[in-house]
């Protein structure tokens, strides 16, 4: 089967369907971070963060580098943040529409 952009988009949105994975990506906006630092920031067990990072790495959304006993993760392509920001814009626009509809009812 040839590679199709629609297949890639489908897989990307499946990976991004996890709130924890999105939170992990948001913690990486400012640069690389360790599993423990991400876990502490998100108040989630490090083992859970490691599992989610493994999924993000399998889909080539994050890269890792080892320094001693620590593994640091960063986002492979910063354009991924444009996707996350666009989703937030769509959400905010939806809220504005709902607010406007509620004001019309008053």
C-alpha positions in Angstrom: 0.0 0.0 0.0 1.5 3.4 -1.0 1.9 6.0 1.7 -1.0 8.4 1.7 -1.2 11.7 3.6 -4.7 10.9 4.8 -3.3 7.8 6.5 -0.6 9.8 8.2 -3.1 12.4 9.4 -5.4 9.6 10.8 -2.5 8.0 12.7 -1.3 11.4 14.0 -4.8 12.3 15.4 -5.0 8.8 17.0 -1.7 9.5 18.8 -2.9 12.9 19.8 -6.2 11.6 21.1 -4.6 11.1 24.6 -4.8 14.1 26.9 -1.7 12.9 28.7 0.3 12.7 25.5 -0.8 16.3 24.6 0.2 17.5 28.0 3.6 15.8 27.6 4.1 17.5 24.2 3.1 20.8 25.8 5.8 20.3 28.5 8.3 19.9 25.7 7.5 23.3 24.0 10.4 25.0 25.8 12.9 22.2 25.0 13.9 18.8 26.1 13.0 17.3 29.4 13.5 14.1 31.4 10.8 11.6 32.2 11.0 12.5 35.9 10.8 16.2 35.3 7.7 15.7 33.0 6.1 13.3 35.6 6.7 15.9 38.3 5.3 18.7 36.3 2.2 16.8 35.3 1.8 15.0 38.7 1.7 11.6 36.9 3.7 8.5 37.7 7.0 8.3 35.8 6.2 4.8 34.5 3.0 6.2 32.9 4.9 9.1 31.3 7.5 6.5 30.0 4.8 4.5 28.3 3.3 7.5 26.7 6.7 8.8 25.5 7.3 5.3 24.0 4.2 5.8 21.9 5.2 9.3 20.9 8.7 8.0 20.0 7.3 5.0 18.0 5.3 7.5 15.8 8.4 9.7 15.5 6.9 12.7 17.3 9.6 12.8 19.9 13.3 12.0 20.0 15.4 10.9 22.9 19.0 11.2 24.0 20.7 9.5 26.9 23.0 11.3 29.3 24.2 9.0 32.0 21.3 7.3 33.6 18.8 10.0 32.4 16.9 10.0 29.1 15.9 13.4 27.7 13.0 13.8 25.2 12.3 16.6 22.8 9.8 17.1 19.9 11.2 16.0 16.6 9.3 18.6 14.5 8.3 21.9 16.1 5.5 22.2 13.5 3.6 19.8 15.7 2.9 22.7 18.0 1.1 24.4 15.1 -1.3 21.5 15.0 -1.9 21.6 18.7 -2.3 25.4 18.6 -4.8 25.1 15.6 -6.8 22.6 17.6 -6.9 25.0 20.5 -8.1 27.8 18.2 -10.9 25.6 16.9 -11.9 24.8 20.5 -11.9 28.5 21.4 -13.9 29.4 18.4 -16.4 26.7 19.3 -16.7 28.2 22.8 -17.2 31.7 21.4 -20.1 30.3 19.2 -21.7 28.6 22.2 -21.4 31.8 24.3 -23.0 33.8 21.5 -25.8 31.3 21.2 -26.4 31.5 25.0 -26.4 35.3 24.9 -29.1 35.1 22.2 -31.3 33.1 24.5 -31.2 35.7 27.3 
